[in-house]
Each structure stands twice: as C-alpha cells, then as structure tokens.
Amino acid sequence: MSLASAGDALLAQRSADGDAVAFEVLVRRHGPFLRAYAIRLTGSAADADDAVQEALITAWNQLHTLEDPSRVRSWLVSVVSRKATDQIRSRRASDELDDERAEDPGLGPEHRTESSSRLDALSAVLAHLPEGQRQCWVLKEVGGFSYEEIGERLGMSVVTVRGKLARARATVVKDMEAWR
Amino acid sequence: MTMDAGSAGIGETGFTLDDLSDYLDRGRTPAIAAIDNSPECQAMLASMERMGSLTRDLVAQDQREHPMLEEGWLGGLLESISREVRAGRDIPLTAPDPRASLSVTEGAIRELIRSAGDSVDGVLVGSCTLEGDVDVVGGLVTVDLAISVVLQTPVLELAEQVRQRVYTRLLAHTELSIGTIDVTVSDVHIVTRPAADGDAS
C-alpha cells in the first residue's frame, strides 16, 4: 500500500511521529503550491526557495503541535508565510533602496493589455505594484490572513495594511478593466 | 490615487474605495444599505472579489507550470530533516553484560509498528502511541494506533490482522510486555492507480 494514496491527515500524523517518508509525500504534494505562493509573496524564486525550505524544516519539528492534522495544508501555508515575511523584513532592513524596486521601468500599461491572457495581465499588474502593497494583497487574497495578522507579519499597523490593500485593489481593478 | 471617487464617494454614496475594500474584508457585515443598494458600489465590490479569485487562479497556474519540485532542493530539505529526527524516549533492553546499557528509541519502535501495520494489505497506519512503563526493562505498555483502510474491505478483519502483526513484531524485536493493542479505524482511503493524474507518484 503506497503512502501516495493516503490523505493529508494520516501523512501529517505519521510525520508528527517521525516518519520522514510520509513527510516527503506531503512535501511533494503541497510543495509546488507553497513555492508558487512564496514566489508571488517575495517576488523572487531564490528567496521563495529559501523561505519554503526553512518553513518545511520548522514544520517537521513542530508538526506534533498541530491539533487538527487534516488542516496540515493551511498550517503549512501559515508557516511559509511566516518565513517569507521574516525574509522580507530582514531584506527591507538591509536594503534602503526598497522604493526603487517598486518603480520598475519595464512594461507600461499598454503592454500589459497586450498580454496573452488575463492571468498574464494580472501577473504583470501585480509585478508593478509597490512591494508592500503586493505583499499585503497576496497575504490577504491567497494566504487568507486578517489585517491584524498581516500587520503583525509585515511590521505595519492595521491602518497601514488597510490603506495598502485598498490602494492595491484600486490599481488592480483599474488596470484589469480591459479584462472584465 | 488612480481612482478618485471625489467627495461624493463611489456612486454618490459618500463611501470611498477604502471603505468598500474594508466592507468586503468584513464579509459585508454589518450590512450597509447605501452600499448594498448602489449599483456602482456593487460593481466595484464584484470587481474586487473577482481580482482576488483571479489571484488565487494565478498561483494555481504557477503551480501547474511547475508541478514538480527541483530534486536537488528536495534532497537538501530531506537531508536537513533527517538530521533532526525526533527519536522520542529511550526504551531499555536487557544488556548481555551488566556493565553495558542497551536501549532502543521510541521512534524506532514506532517505525516497527508502522511497518507491521502497513504490511496488512489495504491498511495504512496513522498515528501510534506507546503508553505505560516504557522506560523500564520489560515494562507493561499499551499501544494505541489509528489506521486508515481501503474502502470496501472487511474492516474488523483488517484491524484484527494489524493487531496480531504488531503484537508479533513487538514480541520478536523488543522486550516490552504488551498489555493491549488498541486499533482505531480513523479513516478510509481510496487506492489511486499509478496512471491517475495528480500527485500520486
């Protein structure tokens, strides 16, 4: 009987008991999503790979604290969010030129609407959002976190998170108008 | 600001984009009639929601485009976790020489129990715990394990087979005196065919 046919809850229980093979099945199953999410959050594949790796090592050590093993996927998302935002904060501390990242001169709005699909267009719009706005957006819409949680993770006040989200929404809705 | 709603707000409601964004994230409660009755506000809320769901689609597409993890990266991860094995308690064994002490880790016993249970066709062991005097040679212990079984197999028979195999295996490889072995069927699973799509690999 192969572990690949097992449900998340069973794999999480076995992993919590120290079964590295079960953990590997969980990682193969959810890793690609976690990585995609972390790339959108950090804006960098290298940072995402580091954050996901660190998160999974932490998860391995803390799995026995997870009360409901059937919720392992969303728990992993929260651990990855934590590591990815830690990385964002430490990068911010060492990178005073943060704002310049936001003003990427690359593609203009005209080019965006020429993108081959709605998802490509959204990808370009998100890539052009100022970093803080994009992070708030991804944590909210993909991570499903509350303003309070986002504020805590990014070291911002709830008021700041609210403002950044609203601005991100305004930009995304406007720039994506052609794709409605 | 890219979208100036002016002092009259969106749809002349007096509500700004920030307000609508907030309202959406509060799950539109408590309901605000002025927003709920304004076509402009409703259109804006619908757009905001659509963009949220499109963002989730985007991440799902990213995932589909990279469905496999890079093996080198995965190998590094697995190596790291193998260095942090949670061995659990030490379970003593009788040493042939009284000056020596021998023990086996709880983690190794669990591994033994899992492999005994998994050897029953149609069964996968979930959690397993050892209770009782594990830290005494020959101590009386209780084994508690949860199993998942394949649908449409006689459940009681499978559970009994698991119990017997775990008992035999523990008897052969440890000095524990086994009190009871409680087997709980906590889940059922469906066998995936190797050819099936998805992540079964």
Interface residues (C-beta under 8 A of the other chain):
Chain A: M1 S2 L3 A4 S5 A6 G7 A9 L10 Q13 R14 A16 D17 G18 D19 A20 F23 E24 V27 R28 R29 G31 P32 F33 R35 A36 Y37 I39 R40 D49 Q53 L56 I57 W60 N61 H64 R118 L119 L122 S123 L126 W137 V138 K140 E141 V142 Y147 R162 G163 L165 A166 R167 R169 A170 T171 V172 V173 K174 M176 R180
Chain B: M1 T2 M3 L17 D18 S21 D22 D25 M44 S47 M48 R50 M51 G52 L54 T55 R56 D57 L58 V59 A60 Q61 D62 Q63 H66 P67 M68 L69 E70 W73 L74 G76 L77 L78 S80 I81 S82 E84 V85 R86 A87 G88 G107 R110 E111 R114 D118 D121 G122 V123 L124 V125 G126 S127 C128 A146 S148 V150 D187 H189 I190 V191 T192 D199 A200 S201
